[in-house]
Amino acid sequence: MDLSQWRFVVLTRSRVAATGRTSLSWNRALAEGGVDLGYDGLADAIRSAAAAELGGGFTQG
C-alpha cells in the first residue's frame, strides 16, 4: 500500500454534525473547511481538530 497516493480531509466532529449529515462527499468536506492532506499531515491535523473540539484541552499521551 503506497500511502503517498492517498488523500485525506479532517474536520471536527461538531463541524460534521452541524451539516446534519452522517457522511460527506470529498467536495462537501472541503467546502465545510476541511483541507486536502497527505498521509504525512494526517496525525497533526487530527490532533489539531481534537484540540479545537475540546477547547484546546487535548494532550497527547
C-alpha angles and dihedrals in degrees: 000000000000105000092188086075094057125090127200139191122204124199131167117260091243091053091053091045090051089063090062090229132114094215137019134213118237093257093046091051090052091047089053090060102273119143125225104247138182122223091264091064097041100090094050091047091051091049091049092048091049091049091049091048092050095043094256094306096116117115127180118239 
